[in-house]
Amino acid sequence: MTTVQIQNKNGEFLKEVLVEPWKILLSQLEAAGVEIPNACRAGMCAACMCNITAGGEYVKKDMRWEPAFPLWEDEIMTCIGGVLDTQETIILKTMY
């Protein structure tokens, strides 16, 4: 399991969640009670996008498929991305 901390768009801590590596983040975060805006679940609308503030080297942005548009190095769409197996904590900050 990998630890992901979620912050709101203001950087305030919301929740820490243990997630399974190599699985889509959005579904796991929702199951843990984290509300992330989303719409298409296909990597096209960017509603679920988060900024990666720590642990970016352990993030896999194209777990399901490629995003429909280029992402900055510190961005992930949680509907198509996931994390690798690590003992490091990954910190994501919601954008909306």
Buried (B, 14 or more C-beta within 10 A) or exposed (E): EBBBBBBEEEEEEBEEBEBEBEEBBBBBBBEBEBEBEBEBBEBBBBBBBBBBBBBBEBBBBBBBEEBEEEBEEBBBBBBBBBBBEBEEEBBBBBBE
